[in-house]
Amino acid sequence: MGLVYADITLLNSFDVTAAKKGLIAEGDVKKLTFKSLVDTGALTLTINEEIANQLDLKVLDQSDVSLADGTVSKCDLVGPVEIRFENRMTTCPALVLPGADEVLLGAVPLELMDVMIDPRLHRLVVHPLRPNTALMKVK
């Protein structure tokens, strides 16, 4: 199977909340749309510094991360970030990987949005048995 990409929108979750409370206009919510690499080998959402700055995401913590080549690096954990794909959304922190040239959409947000890779079509799809509402497993 080849690489799978998906169009996703990332939003500053604090802005989304502020807009819902009427504190800022809906048009002032910081958001960006990307063609992201769907990476089931990655744990969460991974972005670069430029995206974190454009979305004005705050550093929540730092985390040691194991990269694909086996090296360990310390990365900022920022957020929260709202991720939207088709009729699904979830909120999670994002790892900031310095110099990253692609947004990686990892396993945790994929599970939270109840989406899956269609191996025949090489694309991300909403779960076909639950096209209208995500199913979140709690146990």
Secondary structure by P-SEA (a helix, b strand, c coil): ccbbbbbbbbcaaaaaaaaaacccccccccccccccccccccccbbbcaaaaaaacccccbbbbbbccccbbbbbbbbccbbbbcccbbbbbbbbbccccccccccaaaaaaacccccccccccccccccccbbbbbcc
